[in-house]
Amino acid sequence: MNKETNQKLNLEGIERLLNQSMNGVHILFDNVTVAQILHKPTEELDFFNKEKITQIQELFSQLVQLSSGREKQNFLHSLPPEQYEILLRTYFHILDNSLLASNPPRH
């Protein structure tokens, strides 16, 4: 399999994970950790600064390149707590935006 095909399959895998998450099934993250991390709003943190954006891009790129859910979970569990939090918050930020885009407000 060539690199482009592999990247496409990995992105499709992330899309499947996001679709499952839209239905409340978060395969990559356990609910207790999600609740603990997301309990503190990002407004209280300097979360989306330039330094963090670069780190987010690198971490998410590494996550997307992994092919199986187990590999993704192992990668997440190998991260230091700060990087894990960054990736979790990024994932749920993407999830929130996907939910908003798929369900536009009705007037």
N, C-alpha and C positions, 0 to 999 in steps of 0.2 A: 504494500500500500504506500502510495507516495505521500509526501508531507502535506500537500494541500488537501487531499482526501481525508487524511487523519485529522487535520484541524477542523474540517467541516463536520466530521463525525463527533468530535469532542464538543464543538459548539452546539450541535444538535442534542448532545447529552446534557449540557447545561440548560438548554431550553426545556427538556423533559423534566429536569429537576425543578426548574422554576414553575412549570405547569403543575407539578405535584405540590409544590409549596403554596401555590395559589389556592389549593384545596385543603391547606392546613397540614400537609404531610411534609415535614422537613427532614429529609433523609440524611443530610450532611451534618446537621446540628441537633443536639438534644434540647428539648424544651426548657429545661431548668437553666442551662447556660444562656440560651437565647433571652430568657426573661431577665436574668441577672445583668447581662450586658446592655440590653435595650432599655432597662429601667432608667438609666441615666441618659437624658437627651443629649444629642450632639451639640445643641446650642450652648451647653455648658462646657464643651470641649472645643479646642481649636482643631476640629476634625478634618475639615476639607481645605487645609492649607496646601501650598505648593509642594512642600516636602512629602506630605501624606499622599497627595494625588499620585506622585511618582511611585511611591511604595504600593499604593493600591493597584496601579496598573501592572506592576511587576508581579505582585502576589496573585492577582486575578488571572493574569496570563499563565502563570505556572499552574494554577488550578485547572484552567480550561484545557491545558495540554494533556492532563491525565485522562485516561480513557474510562476507567471503571469507577463506580461509586466507592468501592473499597479503597482504591488508590487515592481518591479525593479525600476520604475520611482520614486515612493514614497521614496524608500531607497536612491536613488541618491540625491533627493532634500532635504533629511534630513541630508546629510553629510555637514561638514564644508567645506568652499571653497577649502582648500588645499587638502583634501581627495577626493573631487569631481574631482578636476583637475588630481590627481593621477590616479583615476579610468578611467576618460575620456582618458587620454593619454595612459594608458595601453590598453584599448579597441581598440583605433585606431592603436596602435602598433601591436596588434594581427591581426587587420583587414588588415593592410599593409602587414604583413608577409603572411597572408592567400592569399591575392591577388597576391603577388609575387610567391608564391608556386604554385598557380593554373594557372599562366601564365608565364611559364619559358621563358627566353629570346630566341629569334630565331636569328640564324646567317645566 
